[in-house]
């Protein structure tokens, strides 16, 4: 392993090869893998496939459990463990550190603001840590107080995470379109915020969702809609299954129409990752991609009209 580690990227389960491919396209070579953590001697760059990015890693030799905990405590209070090896020793170090106050979030909620570092044991006598990282959550994965009775599917957690990552969500009275909505997990989540939701799909919504106040259903294909012929809305959401290039065309059509202020859309990949289309999404002014903890082989695309006008990313600064 190289003595100089300047950045580390945490991959999601099953997506190590995708992260490595993406980093290589961005000019970064992975020196070595430590579990799901990609280590490199090159400076950190953003990869949408990383759950978390360690932006200032340091490697130190440790003499004891106390030495490791004292090293971390001397820098800051809050530290999160990424455990890939030496589990018992790592657990003993955790016991010597202040507990991380990471209670499950009650959505809607803003992300934690207290600095949170990350650390791991490369072996029994070597610790790698970074006082700064891209995600405010432990290993890039927020936890929510779930609703296990009302929504028709667990897809609502992906929307909750997306809005939490964005730092914004529809508020009471705002109008939303949910494209490819059935069975209605995202529509349910939006309606519970008090938004007015028009759900489009060829198949009907779950009856419990269709009956919610503020929900309107139209039987139509998301790809058959002409945005210019529809009333303007504040938000367009979509978790539809489709080829990435088709989703790119759909996204561009909504942006070019001027009929929405915000877009949150899942880009799903089948088989090999379409890195060319990923780059095309990233090139959209006012847009950004991120892999959420609730994503599978997919990315979430964020876009806002305001960010496009300002030449900024729609994601907050702590997103990297």
C-alpha positions as CSV (number, residue, x, y, z in Angstrom):
1,X,0.0,0.0,0.0
2,X,1.3,3.5,-0.8
3,X,2.5,5.5,2.2
4,X,0.6,8.5,0.9
5,X,-3.2,8.3,0.9
6,X,-4.8,11.5,-0.1
7,X,-8.4,10.5,-0.7
8,X,-10.8,7.6,0.0
9,X,-14.2,6.8,-1.5
10,X,-16.8,4.5,0.0
11,X,-18.6,2.3,-2.4
12,X,-22.0,0.9,-2.0
13,X,-22.5,-2.9,-1.7
14,X,-22.0,-4.5,-5.1
15,X,-20.8,-1.4,-6.8
16,X,-17.0,-1.4,-6.2
17,X,-16.3,-1.9,-9.9
18,X,-18.7,0.9,-10.9
19,X,-17.0,3.3,-8.6
20,X,-13.5,2.2,-9.8
21,X,-14.6,2.7,-13.4
22,X,-15.9,6.2,-12.7
23,X,-12.8,7.3,-10.8
24,X,-10.6,6.1,-13.6
25,X,-12.6,8.2,-16.1
26,X,-12.0,11.1,-13.8
27,X,-8.2,10.5,-13.8
28,X,-8.0,8.7,-10.4
29,X,-6.4,5.3,-9.9
30,X,-7.4,3.3,-6.9
31,X,-4.2,2.3,-5.1
32,X,-5.9,-0.4,-3.0
33,X,-9.3,-1.4,-1.7
34,X,-9.9,-1.7,2.1
35,X,-13.3,-3.5,2.2
36,X,-15.6,-1.1,0.3
37,X,-13.2,1.9,0.7
38,X,-11.2,2.9,-2.3
39,X,-7.8,4.4,-1.4
40,X,-5.8,6.6,-3.7
41,X,-2.6,8.6,-3.6
42,X,-4.3,11.2,-5.8
43,X,-6.3,14.2,-4.5
44,X,-10.0,13.8,-3.9
45,X,-12.5,14.4,-6.7
46,X,-16.2,14.1,-6.7
47,X,-17.7,10.8,-7.8
48,X,-21.5,10.4,-7.8
49,X,-21.1,6.7,-7.1
50,X,-19.4,7.2,-3.7
51,X,-21.6,7.1,-0.6
52,X,-19.0,9.1,1.2
53,X,-15.7,10.7,0.3
54,X,-12.9,11.2,2.8
55,X,-11.3,14.4,1.8
56,X,-8.3,14.7,4.1
57,X,-7.2,11.2,5.2
58,X,-4.2,10.6,7.4
59,X,-2.5,7.3,8.2
60,X,-0.9,6.9,11.6
61,X,0.7,4.1,13.6
62,X,-1.1,3.3,16.9
63,X,0.5,1.7,20.0
64,X,-2.7,0.9,21.8
65,X,-6.5,1.3,22.1
66,X,-6.0,4.4,24.2
67,X,-3.4,5.8,21.7
68,X,-5.9,5.5,18.8
69,X,-8.8,7.1,20.7
70,X,-6.6,9.9,22.1
71,X,-5.4,10.7,18.6
72,X,-9.0,11.1,17.3
73,X,-10.3,13.0,20.4
74,X,-7.4,15.5,20.1
75,X,-8.8,16.6,16.7
76,X,-12.5,16.7,17.2
77,X,-15.4,15.1,19.1
78,X,-17.5,13.2,16.5
79,X,-16.0,10.2,14.7
80,X,-17.7,7.4,12.7
81,X,-16.2,4.0,12.2
82,X,-15.9,2.2,8.9
83,X,-15.1,-1.4,9.9
84,X,-13.6,-3.7,7.3
85,X,-11.2,-5.6,9.5
86,X,-9.9,-5.9,13.1
87,X,-13.5,-5.7,14.3
88,X,-12.9,-6.4,18.0
89,X,-10.0,-3.9,18.3
90,X,-12.1,-1.3,16.4
91,X,-15.0,-1.9,18.8
92,X,-12.8,-1.3,21.8
93,X,-11.6,2.0,20.3
94,X,-15.2,3.0,19.7
95,X,-15.9,2.5,23.4
96,X,-13.2,5.1,24.2
97,X,-14.7,7.7,21.9
98,X,-17.7,10.0,22.6
99,X,-20.9,8.4,21.3
100,X,-22.1,9.8,17.9
101,X,-25.5,11.3,18.4
102,X,-27.1,9.9,15.2
103,X,-30.7,9.2,16.1
104,X,-32.9,8.2,13.2
105,X,-34.3,11.3,11.4
106,X,-38.0,12.2,11.5
107,X,-38.6,13.4,8.0
108,X,-38.7,16.2,7.0
109,X,-35.5,17.2,8.8
110,X,-32.3,19.1,8.0
111,X,-29.0,17.2,7.9
112,X,-26.8,17.3,11.0
113,X,-24.4,20.3,11.2
114,X,-21.8,19.0,13.7
115,X,-18.5,18.0,12.1
116,X,-18.2,14.3,11.7
117,X,-15.0,12.5,10.8
118,X,-14.4,8.9,9.7
119,X,-11.8,6.3,10.6
120,X,-10.9,2.7,10.0
121,X,-8.2,0.2,11.0
122,X,-6.0,-0.9,8.1
123,X,-4.5,-3.4,10.4
124,X,-4.0,-3.8,14.2
125,X,-1.3,-1.1,14.4
126,X,-2.4,1.3,11.6
127,X,-5.3,3.7,11.6
128,X,-6.6,5.7,8.7
129,X,-8.8,8.7,9.5
130,X,-10.2,11.9,7.9
131,X,-11.5,14.8,9.9
132,X,-13.6,15.9,6.9
133,X,-15.8,13.9,4.6
134,X,-18.5,14.6,2.1
135,X,-21.5,13.1,3.9
136,X,-22.8,14.3,7.3
137,X,-24.0,10.8,8.0
138,X,-22.2,7.7,9.3
139,X,-20.8,5.9,6.2
140,X,-23.0,8.1,4.0
141,X,-26.2,6.4,5.1
142,X,-29.0,8.4,6.9
143,X,-31.5,6.4,9.0
144,X,-35.1,7.5,9.2
145,X,-38.0,6.7,11.5
146,X,-39.9,4.6,9.1
147,X,-43.6,4.4,8.4
148,X,-44.3,0.7,8.0
149,X,-48.1,0.9,7.7
150,X,-49.2,3.6,5.3
151,X,-47.0,3.8,2.2
152,X,-47.6,1.1,-0.5
153,X,-43.8,0.4,-0.9
154,X,-40.5,1.3,0.7
155,X,-39.6,3.5,-2.2
156,X,-40.6,6.5,-0.2
157,X,-37.3,6.2,1.8
158,X,-35.4,7.0,-1.4
159,X,-37.4,10.2,-1.8
160,X,-36.9,11.1,1.8
161,X,-33.2,10.6,1.5
162,X,-33.1,12.6,-1.8
163,X,-34.9,15.6,-0.2
164,X,-32.8,15.4,2.9
165,X,-29.6,15.4,0.7
166,X,-31.0,18.4,-1.2
167,X,-31.9,20.2,2.0
168,X,-35.3,21.1,0.5
169,X,-38.7,19.5,-0.2
170,X,-42.1,20.4,-1.3
171,X,-44.1,22.4,1.2
172,X,-47.8,22.7,1.7
173,X,-49.5,24.1,-1.4
174,X,-46.7,23.5,-3.8
175,X,-47.6,21.5,-7.0
176,X,-45.8,18.3,-8.0
177,X,-45.8,15.8,-10.8
178,X,-44.9,12.2,-10.1
179,X,-44.0,10.5,-13.3
180,X,-44.4,6.7,-13.4
181,X,-45.9,6.9,-9.9
182,X,-47.4,3.4,-9.4
183,X,-47.9,2.0,-6.8
184,X,-47.5,5.4,-5.2
185,X,-44.6,5.4,-2.7
186,X,-43.3,8.8,-3.8
187,X,-46.8,10.2,-4.3
188,X,-47.6,9.2,-0.7
189,X,-44.5,10.9,0.6
190,X,-45.2,14.1,-1.3
191,X,-48.9,14.2,-0.2
192,X,-48.0,13.8,3.4
193,X,-46.0,17.0,3.1
194,X,-49.2,18.8,2.1
195,X,-48.2,19.1,-1.6
196,X,-50.6,18.9,-4.5
197,X,-49.6,15.9,-6.5
198,X,-50.6,14.8,-10.0
199,X,-49.4,11.2,-10.5
200,X,-49.0,9.8,-14.0
201,X,-48.8,6.1,-14.8
202,X,-50.3,3.5,-17.1
203,X,-51.3,1.5,-14.1
204,X,-53.5,2.8,-11.2
205,X,-52.2,4.0,-7.9
206,X,-52.7,2.0,-4.7
207,X,-56.3,2.9,-3.6
208,X,-55.1,4.2,-0.3
209,X,-52.8,6.7,-2.0
210,X,-55.3,7.7,-4.7
211,X,-57.7,8.6,-1.9
212,X,-55.3,11.0,-0.1
213,X,-56.1,14.7,0.0
214,X,-54.3,16.6,-2.8
215,X,-53.6,13.6,-5.0
216,X,-54.8,13.5,-8.6
217,X,-54.2,10.5,-10.9
218,X,-53.9,10.6,-14.7
219,X,-53.5,7.4,-16.7
220,X,-50.7,8.2,-19.1
221,X,-47.1,7.2,-19.9
222,X,-44.4,9.6,-18.5
223,X,-42.8,9.5,-21.9
224,X,-45.9,10.3,-23.8
225,X,-46.4,13.6,-22.0
226,X,-45.6,17.0,-23.6
227,X,-44.4,19.2,-20.7
228,X,-45.3,22.3,-22.7
229,X,-48.9,21.3,-22.8
230,X,-49.2,20.8,-19.0
231,X,-49.6,23.4,-16.3
232,X,-46.4,24.6,-14.7
233,X,-45.4,23.0,-11.4
234,X,-42.9,23.6,-8.6
235,X,-41.5,20.0,-8.7
236,X,-41.1,17.1,-11.1
237,X,-40.3,13.7,-9.5
238,X,-39.7,10.4,-11.1
239,X,-38.6,6.9,-10.0
240,X,-39.5,5.3,-13.2
241,X,-37.6,2.3,-14.7
242,X,-36.2,3.2,-18.1
243,X,-33.0,3.2,-20.1
244,X,-30.7,6.1,-19.0
245,X,-30.6,7.7,-22.4
246,X,-34.4,7.8,-22.4
247,X,-34.4,9.4,-19.0
248,X,-31.9,12.0,-20.2
249,X,-34.2,13.0,-23.1
250,X,-37.1,13.2,-20.6
251,X,-35.1,15.4,-18.3
252,X,-33.9,17.7,-21.0
253,X,-37.5,18.1,-22.3
254,X,-38.8,19.2,-18.9
255,X,-35.9,21.6,-18.3
256,X,-36.3,23.1,-21.8
257,X,-40.0,23.5,-21.3
258,X,-39.6,25.9,-18.4
259,X,-42.6,24.2,-16.7
260,X,-40.9,23.2,-13.5
261,X,-38.5,24.8,-10.9
262,X,-37.1,21.6,-9.5
263,X,-36.4,18.0,-10.7
264,X,-35.6,14.9,-8.6
265,X,-35.2,11.8,-10.8
266,X,-33.7,8.3,-10.5
267,X,-31.4,7.3,-13.3
268,X,-31.4,3.5,-13.3
269,X,-28.9,1.3,-15.0
270,X,-29.4,-2.2,-16.5
271,X,-26.3,-4.3,-17.0
272,X,-23.2,-2.3,-17.7
273,X,-23.1,1.3,-16.3
274,X,-23.6,3.9,-19.0
275,X,-20.9,6.3,-18.0
276,X,-21.4,8.4,-21.1
277,X,-24.9,9.2,-20.1
278,X,-23.7,9.9,-16.5
279,X,-21.4,12.5,-17.9
280,X,-24.3,14.0,-20.0
281,X,-26.4,14.4,-16.9
282,X,-23.5,16.0,-15.0
283,X,-23.1,18.5,-17.8
284,X,-26.6,19.9,-17.4
285,X,-26.3,23.4,-15.9
286,X,-28.0,23.5,-12.4
287,X,-27.9,19.7,-12.1
288,X,-26.0,17.1,-10.0
289,X,-25.9,13.4,-9.5
290,X,-25.5,11.4,-6.3
291,X,-25.7,7.8,-5.2
292,X,-28.0,7.5,-2.2
293,X,-27.8,4.8,0.4
294,X,-31.3,3.7,-0.8
295,X,-30.2,3.6,-4.4
296,X,-29.3,0.3,-6.1
297,X,-27.5,0.3,-9.4
298,X,-28.8,3.8,-9.9
299,X,-28.1,7.5,-9.3
300,X,-30.4,10.3,-8.3
301,X,-30.4,13.4,-10.5
302,X,-31.1,16.8,-8.9
303,X,-31.8,20.0,-10.8
304,X,-33.1,23.4,-9.9
305,X,-33.9,26.4,-12.0
306,X,-32.4,28.7,-9.4
307,X,-29.1,26.8,-9.4
308,X,-29.0,26.8,-13.2
309,X,-29.4,30.6,-13.3
310,X,-26.7,31.1,-10.7
311,X,-24.3,28.5,-12.3
312,X,-24.3,26.5,-9.1
313,X,-24.9,22.9,-8.0
314,X,-28.4,22.3,-6.5
315,X,-26.8,20.2,-3.7
316,X,-25.6,22.0,-0.5
317,X,-21.9,22.5,0.1
318,X,-21.6,19.5,2.4
319,X,-22.3,17.3,-0.5
320,X,-18.7,17.9,-1.6
